[in-house]
Amino acid sequence: MQTKLTLSVTPSVVSRAKRYAKQQGISVSQMVEVYLSSVTQSVDPGQDHPPVLRSLLGSLKKADPKDYRTHLVKKYL
């Protein structure tokens, strides 16, 4: 059984997501489901992190949140 989920996303992000999903041969819904599943997996202390989280570990050790916010504003607005 599946449940509907309504998201508010800017049109440019939706457009890019649709293009990416088409290139990958999947639907945007499948893409979102895989992402949400990967970031919400419970991790036992003795187990490794899911791949999506592993790729982010340590990436912001010396980062300034203001710089990152500025980057996101420039990139998506």
N, C-alpha and C positions, 0 to 999 in steps of 0.2 A: 504494500500500500504506500502511496506517495502523498505528500502534503504540499499544498501550494505555499509559496513564500513570495511576498511582495517586497521588492527592493527599490530604493530610490538611487538612481545612478545617472550621472551626467551623460548627455547624448554622445559626446565624443568617446567616452569610455565604453559605452554600449557598442558603438560602431567598431572600435578596435577589438572588443571582445568577440563580436560576431565574426569579424575577419579572421581572427586567430582560431576560433573554434572551427570555422569552415576549413582552414588550412590543415587543421589537425584531424578533421573528419569526425568531429563530435559536436554536440549541441552546447549552447551556453549553459543550459541547465546541468548537463553532465559535468561541464568544467567547474561550475560552482559547487556541485555536490562533491566532486573529488577534492577540491580545495578545502571545503568545510570539514569533510571527513578527515583529511590529513592533519589539520590544525587542532582538531578536537579529540584525536586519539589519546586515550589515557596511556601514560608511559610509566611503567614500573621503574623504580629507582635503579634496578640492575640492567634495564634494557636501554637501548639506544633511542634517541629522539627520532620522530618521523623525519623523512628527507627534507620536507619544506622548512622545518624548524632547524634542522642541522645546518642548512645552508645559510641561516641567519645568525647562528651562534657567533658571538664575538664581533659582529659587524659594526656595532655601535659603541665599542669600548671608549673611544676617544672622540666620539661625535658630539657636536653641539646641536641640541634639538632645534634651536632657532635656525641654524644653517639648513637642516633637513627640511624644516617647514618652508623656508624660502625656496628651496629646490622644488618641493612639491607644488607650490603655488605657481612657479614659473613653468613647470612641466605640464600641469593640467588645467591651468586657467588662461 
